[in-house]
Amino acid sequence: MKGKIREGWFLVRQHMFIAALLFIYQLIWGYFIYRLIQSAMVPLLLRYPTEDAGELSTLLFKMESQLSLSGPEVQRYLWILGGMLLLRMLVSPLFQAGLLYSLQHFNASEERIPFIRGIKQLWKPMLLLHTVRTLLLFLPAYWLIPKLYSILMDSFHSLHLLLPALPYAAGWIIYGWIVHHTMLYMQFGASAPEGEGGIHGTFKGLWVAVRRTLTIIGIALMLGLIHLLIFGAFTSASWFLTGLTGLILQQSYPLARSLLSLWKVCTHFRVWQSTFSKDER
């Protein structure tokens, strides 16, 4: 497992161009999400009663906010968020197609990074699998959203009433983690070269994910711990370092996060590739 993590990092170093593209993509996406949240939350926070306004004013503010959740303003933001999600569903598979094609042909291709060719050849299966993944991730929402909405409505005046929602949220997160990694290995199989991909490769990738479940969990835990340590280091440095140094560290964290995301994909790819090669022999 440690060997696969080291091999994954070697692949990351050979694909720094894709890491830079991923960083720019996530930076643009994060900026638009930030602007959306800012436009929704800042006017609301400006109306929050001051400390000397009294408890009644705070209670009225919470009641008004509770009623506003079903208003047209909230629906407008939901439509905007839905449009951004649809755009992300169309763009993300293109990055995945280019990356996986580059990984699959790393030793065989004459090109340094055949990213564009991968988009042209693999965008259809990647888009299909990414759509299936998104539908599976949001499938529990049909049952969970009504439950979470009722809990949220009851907890406006007391935060401890949110505790019943924690098991539902935790279950949804675990389910999402399983779906994400399963579909990732199916994408590896679908992008396999020399006629080994397609539907047969997709289901073979699913079988590899089932067989290597413990390895996948171990890699996720180790890389998750590394991510947590790096996040803690950047956060601590931004607290203690001020001025230009602190600003540079704060702005460089998305790049570190992009490298970690790419590292995770490359490591799991090496797990899939080694298992797939053994099966072929």
N, C-alpha and C positions, 0 to 999 in steps of 0.2 A: 504493500500500500504506500509506504514512504517512497519506494522507487517510482511508482506511478506519479506521485506528486512532483518528484524531481524531474521526471520526463515531461510532465505537463508544463513546468516552468521553463524547460528548454524550448518547448514549442512556443510559449508566450514570447520569449526573446527573439524568436525567428519571425514573429508576426506583430511587431510593434506598430507597423502601419495600420493594421486593423484595430489595435488597441487605441491608437490616436483617433481613428474614425468613430469608434464606440464612445470614446470620451466626449467628442464634439456632439455626437447624437444625444447622449444622456444630458449634456450641459444645456442644449437647446430645449430638450423635453422638460428638464427641471425648471428652466426659466419660465416657460409658459405655465407650468403647474403653480409656480410661485406667484406669478401675476394673477392667476385665477383665484387662488386662495386669498391673496392680498385684496383684490377687488371685492371679495365677498365678506371678509372678516373685519377689515379696517373700519368700514362704516358702522358695523355692528358694535365693535369695541368702543368706538367714539361715543356711542349712546349709552354705554354702561354707566350706571349711577356712581357718583363719587362716594367716598366714605361718609361724608356728613349728610348725604341725602336721606338716610334712614333705611330701615329694613323693609319698609313697605315698598319703597321705590325699587329695591332689588327684586322683591317678589313679583312686582308688576312687570319688570323687565323680563324675568324668566317666563312668566305666563305669556307675554307677548311673543317671545322667541319660540315658545312651544306652538303657538297658533300659526306662526309664520312658516313653520316647516312644511305646511301644505299649501303655501301661497304660490303665486305665479313666479316670484323672484327665485325661489328654490328650484322650481321646475326649469327655469331658464338655465340655471347653472348646471343642472343635471343633463340637459340637452347638450350644453357645451362640453361637459365632461365625457358624455357618450360619443360625441364627434371626435374628440381627441383620442379616445380609446380606439375608435374605428381606424383613425389614421395610424396609430401605433401598430395596430394589427396588420396593416398593409406594409409598413416600412420595416418592422422588426424581422419578418421572414427574409427580407432581402439581405440584411446583414448576416443572418444565420446561414443562408445559402452560400454567400461568398466565403464565410469563415469555414464552413464544413468542407466545401470543395477544396479550399486551400490546404486544409489539414489532410484530406484524403489523398491529395496529389503532391504532398510536400516533397517526397523523395523522387517522384517520377516526372514532375513537370519541369519544362525548361524555363518557365516563368518564375520569377522570384516569389510573387504572391499573386496567384491567378484568381483574384477576388472578383473582377468583373465577369469573367467567364463563368464562375460559379453562380452568380446571380442569374445569368442568362439560362443556364442549364437546370438549376435546381429550384427556381423560385416557385414553380407550381406545387411540387410536393411539400416544400417548406411552408407555403401559404396554407395548404390544406391541413397539415399537421398542426400548425400554429392556431388555425381556426378551431380545430377539434379540441386542442388544449384549452383555449379560452372558453369554449362552451362547457367543457367539463369543470373548469374552475368556477364558473358562475352557476353551474347546475344546482348546487345546494342553496343558492340564494332564494330559490322559489319557496323553500321551506323555512330558511333561517331569517330572511329579511323581515317577515311579519313578526316572528318571535322577538328579534332584536329591536324592532321598531316599538313594540309594545313595552319592552323593558326600558328603552330609552325614554319613552313618554312618562313612565312611572318614576324615573330616577331624576327628573329635572330638579327636584327640591332636596334630594339627598343622594350623594354620589355612591354611598354604600349599597344602594339598591341596584347598582350596575353589576354586582358580583354574580348574579345568576347568568349573566351573559358571557362570563369568562369560559365556561366549558364549551359553549357553542363556538365562540371565536377560536379557542384552542383547537377544537376538532376540525374546523374549517382550514386553519393554517396547516395542520398535519396532512389533511387530505390534499391541499394544494401542493405541498412539498412532494408527496407521492406522485401526483399527476405530472408535475413539472419534470421530475427526474425520469419517469417512465417515458414521457414523450421525447425527452432529450435523447435517450438511447434508441428510440424508434426513428428519430431524425438521423442519427448516425447510420442506422441500417439502411434507410431510404437513400442516403447520399453515397452509399458504397459504390466504388468504381467497377468497371469491367463487367457489367451485367449482373453484379451481385446485389444491386440495390432493388429499387422498386418495392412492390408489395411483399415479395418474399423476404427481402432485406429488412423491411419495416417490422414484420412480425418476428424475424430473427433477433432484431434489436430488442424487442420486448422480452423475448426469452432470455437474452443476455442480462437484462435488467433484473429479471426474477432470480436468475442463478447467482448474480453477484450482489444481492441485496445487502449483505453484511459489509462488503467492501465499499459500496456506495454510501452507506450510513457512516462508516469510518472516515471516508474522505470528506464527507459533508461536515462531520464534527471537527476534524483537524483544520480544514480550511475555514470553517466558521470561527474556530478559536483564533486563528491567525487574523481573520478579518476583525474580530472583536479587539484584539490587541492593537492593531493598526488604528482602528477607530479611536480607541482610548488614548493612544499616543498623539494623534492629531488633535483630539479634543483638549487634552491636557496642555499641549503646546500652545494652542490658540488661547487658552486661559492665561497662561503665564507670560507668553511673549506678546508684546504689543508693537504697534507700528507696522512697518513694511514687512518685517519677518513674519509676524502673525498673520498678516493678510495673505502673504504668499502661501503659507502653510494651509490656511483655510481654503484657498482657491485650488490648491493642488490635491486636496483629498478626493474630489471626483475622479481624477486621473488614477489615483491609487485604487479606488473602487472599481474602475473599469479594468485595470490590470488583474484585480482579484477575480472579477467575473469571468474574464478570459481564461485565467488560470484554472478556474473550476471546470469550464467547458473542456479545455485541453486535457486536464487530468482524467476526466470521465471518458474522453475520447480514447485515451491510451488504454484504459480498462476495457472498453469495448473492442478496440483494435486487437489487443492481445488475446482476448477470449475468442474473437471472431477468427483469428489466424489459427488458433489451436483447433477449433472445430473444422476448419477447412482441411487441415492435415489429416 
